[in-house]
Amino acid sequence: MSRFFPDVFRNPAIRASMIAIFTFGMAGAMTAPYRSIVGIRELGLSDGLYSFLAFASAAVNVVISVLLGNLADRLGEYRSAMIGACLFGIVGYGIVYAFPSPATFIVSALLPLPIYGALNSLLFANARAAMHGMSRSDMVTANSGVRAMISLSWVLIPGITGLVLSGASSMLPAYLFASLSCVLCQGIILFALPKRAGAMMAEVRRLTYFEALRQVVSPRVSAHIAGVALITSTLHLNDALLPLIATGAAHGRLSDVGILVGIVAALEIIFIIVWSRIARQTGQMTALAAGTIIYALFLGLLGFASAPWHLYALTLLAGIGAAAIISIPITYLQDLIGDRPGLGSALISVNVFASAGIGALVFAAGTWAIGYSGTAILSALTGLSGITLLGLLQRRNAVAPADAEVQ
């Protein structure tokens, strides 16, 4: 069994983080598929206001993730910040269910839920602290395992939630279920997560909040984030394009979309572990480049899909490529500020925000000029441009020390 489950997963902090992040993923998987239905159809928000809330919520999440990550680094532990973030999740989901109105939906989207969303990067930070002293390959494996648990929640939970609420007149109970999953997550953090994730990181100078934000937007860090964001934007683009192409050019049905998403999510879980093994042997940049090329090939072929079976045939490429793109960049981003696990892990949220913005721009420009199928091909080029940028940055970083030695 150890061949399939590496020894790194025996670490209590990493194992508890994996379980906690599964329950964190449960809350999103329970509500995200029905959020627009609740906000727009049941509570009466306009399409424009809902879109603005989605953007504003993501922006608040980025700032909060950086601030909480830096606070946790200053405290030297991540448990307190995680407990606080979890409380906001319980309240944020709970008030939408208990007091359903446009006002509570807006308040929840702008404050409690973005704060709860920062728990994602805090859990990765806690796991990263537990990896202190481990080899790079073990770090990649551990991060891949933690990330796989989010995919697992998205495989299992949306279908179960839909089945439970299939006869209901409202999807609001999904928010009650999400609040209860936050309670479960809180219990895991309180009773299963070690109070100390592991060996403390080396003592470093504490940063003020302004200094932390300045470090995140520094040219060195932001250039690498831009490359990663170009790659991960392809995931957002596929989320938007697949339903449109499936029910349009490919002549499929809405039911096909759900099946396709489920198949790809299941494949992601398998290949996340496979990619961690590949990255151990070849290095994370080589593995990320291979995964990006595979996903770009999927997107390019998606642009030519004209029948439902084309989409099903492409699920293997989609699952293999997506598994690399959602798992390998985690360690890459954390390494950008490697001596500060909280701040380094906050870059995960920064990347999500940046990649969503890039995806929105590419989608808007592509669909206006060349349609959905053409935008899929443009998305492939976007991902390839990202891995090219990271390759150039890596080459520049390799050349700089060599030049210094010559001098």
Salt bridges, closest charged atoms under 4 A:
ASP7 OD1 - ARG10 NE 3.63
ASP138 OD1 - ARG280 NH1 3.16
GLU211 OE2 - ARG205 NH1 3.44
ASP335 OD1 - ARG128 NH2 2.73
ASP335 OD2 - ARG136 NH1 3.10
